[in-house]
Amino acid sequence: MQQGEPQHILLNPNDPYIEDFVSDINRARVLRVRSIMTPVSGNKVPNGAHGEVDVNDTLESVIAQSGGDTTHAYVVKDGEQTVGTLDMIELVRALVPRVAPEAGTRQS
């Protein structure tokens, strides 16, 4: 059994049973920007950002905002404070469930 915040469980399942249990969950609706953003210190704004997203936005809402463009990056805000950046490539990676190795096999 695994307990914790849904975002953490989806991104870090403890064992193959949990991986299988969460495999059919729509990750874009559950995961929040705060789960996958890259933290920044101060109010640094990255060059070339395509806008701002809230730390509590779902990944689904960011996909809609980006129009599905994986070249975009966003400034992540918590209220008025800049707390991170979000690259759409990292968002796409977070949507792909981790696959448990088959019994008796090793991961390279």
N, C-alpha and C positions, 0 to 999 in steps of 0.2 A: 504494500500500500504506500502511496505517496501523498503527502499533504503539502499545501502551500498555495501561493498565488497562481491562478490559471496560466498566466503568461510564463511563469517559471517552469511549471509542469510541462507545458507544450514544448518549450525550448530545451528542457533538460530532463526528459523522462528517466526515472531511475533504473528501469529494467524493461525487457521485451514485452512483458504483460502491459505495462503502462503505455509503452509505445503503440501497441496494438489498440489499446483502449482509446487513445486520443487520435488515432490515425484518420478517422472520418470527420473530425471536427473542422469546421470552416475557420482556419487559422486567421484569415483576414478580418473576421468579425470579432475574434477574441483578443488577439494580440494588440497591444497599444504601442504607440510610438516610443514611450519610455522604455519599453522592453528591448528595443533594438537600436536606439539612437547611439551616436558617439558623443559622450559628454564633452563639453568645452568649459573652460574657466573664464570668468568675466563675461562680458557681453560681446565677445568676438563674433562677427558675422562673416561666414565664409564667402569668398569671391564666387560669383556666378550662381548664387542661390536663386531658386525660382519662386520663392515665397516663404511663408511661415506656416508652421503647423503647431498645434497644441500638443504638449507632452502626453495628454490623455486621449488624443484622437485614435480611432481604430486604424489599422492598416488599410482596411477597406475604404475609408474616407480619403486617405492619402492617395490611393490608387485612382480614385475618382477625380481628385484634384489635379493629379498629374496627367490625366488622360491616358494613362498606361505608358507614358514615356519613361523608359528606364534610364535616360540620361540626366534626369532632373535630380537636384539635391535641394533640401529645405533646411531652414533655420528652425530649430525646435524651441518653443517658448513655454514657460511656466508663468502665466500672468504676463508681466512686462519684462521678465528676466529671460535672457537667452541662456538655455541650459545644454544645448547640444545641436548636432547636425544629423540629418537623415539622408542617406544616399539611397536612391531607388533600387540600385543593384542589391544592397543589403536587405532591403525590404523583400525583394523577390526571393532571396536566399532563405529568409525567415519563413516563407510560405511553404517551403519544401520540407516535409516531415523527415526526420532522421530515420534511417532504415537500420533495424537491428540486424547483426550478422546472424546467419543461419546457425543452428546448433551444430557444433563440431567444426566450424570454420573460423578462420582468423581474419581480422581486418588488417590491411597493410598500412 
